Amino acid sequence: MPLTDTALRNAKPRDRDYKMFDGNGLHVLVTRSGSKLWRMKYRYRGTAHES
């Protein structure tokens, strides 16, 4: 299920960083300080990467 604008706005910081998944490797990393960073997880030559 894709992330909605409301879900992202209501995401609050927790004791640890956590991810909210959007699909196909795309997710938002919510940090302890409250920052929200879009990230993409992918595989290249059999090795997992995240950018």
Backbone hydrogen bonds, N-H to C=O, Kabsch-Sander energy under -0.5 kcal/mol:
donor,donor_aa,acceptor,acceptor_aa,energy
8,L,4,T,-2.0
9,R,5,D,-2.4
10,N,6,T,-2.0
11,A,8,L,-0.8
18,Y,30,V,-2.1
20,M,28,V,-2.3
21,F,19,K,-0.5
22,D,26,L,-2.9
23,G,26,L,-1.4
26,L,23,G,-1.9
27,H,39,R,-2.5
28,V,20,M,-2.4
29,L,37,L,-3.3
30,V,18,Y,-3.1
30,V,28,V,-0.6
31,T,29,L,-0.6
31,T,35,S,-2.4
34,G,31,T,-1.4
37,L,29,L,-2.5
39,R,27,H,-3.2
41,K,25,G,-2.1
42,Y,49,H,-2.4
44,Y,47,T,-2.4
47,T,44,Y,-1.6
49,H,42,Y,-3.4
51,S,40,M,-2.5
